[in-house]
Amino acid sequence: MAAVRKPAVRSSGMFVVFLFGVLTAGECAEQVPLLMWTSNGFPLPSQSAPVAGHTISGRELQSYLNTAFRSAPHNVVLFFQDKLSVDDFTKYAGVFGNKQGSAFPNLESTLQSSSSLLLPSVLSSASASLPTLLQDELNAAPLYMDPDTLAQLRLNASVPALLVFSLPYSSSGADMMSVKEVLSGNDEVIGQVLRIMGSQSVPFTAVYTAVRPSRVMEEVFSEVRSVGARSLLQYRREGSPAPYPPVEFKERGSTCILLWAKNLTVSEYRSGKWERHNLSPKTFGEGVSPQLEGSSCNSTYSRLVLTYENVLSYRSFKLIFVMSQRHYKVSARRWFTMDLVQLEYDGKTASFNASRGIYAPAEFSYRCHSVTSFRYPQLTPHSAKDNANDWRIAFDDFQIQGFNVTGKEFSYASDCAGFFTPGIWMGLLTSALMVLLLTYGLHMIMQLHTMDRFDDPKGPAISVPQTE
């Protein structure tokens, strides 16, 4: 697909580009579109377009981002939809600038007056890692928000910020009309967020993409070919395919360790910069069988070893999770902890201590949206003698269970998210302050007393005898 950048892009031109992407790409699996634009007055730098029919990989997407953020604002708003394809734009958008009946009126109006970058074909694995790419680029942790929370936030143009808004696609079994309604609702959210950002007068860069493709038109066309065009009005989409299964290690015929993650990323510091490598394609997915030699488990100790080849130019590379469980008298129950996360590469070792951040009841699994060794780290260097300071580890949507596994599914998950969020603390403190003021007021009212004697101006004055 061709990458197009214009200072002022008309909405009809955007969707012509998308239609061209559909006609040239054919039936390409696991590709999503990506739109990037800036607020008024901030142009994006010119970038060379890839060859027509080419799909943007993770490294190429990172190169696009590096070039874009040389001049683009570093306050980034990421609209991350569950599913999205070029077909959604060609089917549900307005025709040649006619916004009537379009599911994207706010998006079209914004792109018409903004400098934008359009990538109709990006690998879904690359788009799924976009929060991590932006986090490394901006040196700012992602903040998952909604419009109401954004309205209460005050941004600073000089401090980078990464604001992530999760958007749905459609529920399982929904018909095609409901898909348009969901996309229209997402467009309303986008418009609301952009209006709030505009009201704060803070320059920003916006990105709109998805985790995986929806492939609406492809599914419809295959159905029409088989039973005729009349079935188009009666067509119902099937439920989205199940996510890829977790890594499963068996000991003596029974499963004892399960591991799942959206992304497993390692980075090494070389020549003054961090070089990243995503291990997920070699770990998860259909037809992928990771090497688990060296793994073991028993009632008190579990060790999961993932072996790879040719990672960051290392011939042998291992990612190792070391877990243990024991009984704690204080809580009167057994807990498991992640003692170490190790990297072994060509005879060298980098070890990270995880016991302070990764733990759960022994009969539960552990789950966390983000596990990293930097920026609010759950993983800390185990020793100053190894090479841990030269490495960064990032796990997205991470879940692991090393004990009491039954079948091939995780047990109930102990999530790393704290119960008392900043919003809850603000509500509790405000309520406590109001209760304190109310109590003080009631106390003052209860201390008021009426006079038991009154001075009559027409009668004799009240005299109070004094005693010596």
Beta strands, then each sheet from edge to edge (+ up, - down):
strand 1: 4-6
strand 2: 31-38
strand 3: 75-83
strand 4: 116-123
strand 5: 142-144
strand 6: 161-167
strand 7: 205-212
strand 8: 247-251
strand 9: 254-260
strand 10: 263-270
strand 11: 273-278
strand 12: 296-297
strand 13: 301-311
strand 14: 314-328
strand 15: 333-345
strand 16: 348-353
strand 17: 359-361
strand 18: 365-372
strand 19: 380-381
strand 20: 391-401
strand 21: 413-415
sheet 1: 1+ 4- 2+ 7- 3- 6- 5-
sheet 2: 8+ 9- 20+ 10- 11+
sheet 3: 8+ 9- 20+ 18- 21-
sheet 4: 12+ 13- 14+ 15- 16+ 19-
sheet 5: 12+ 13- 14+ 15- 17+
end
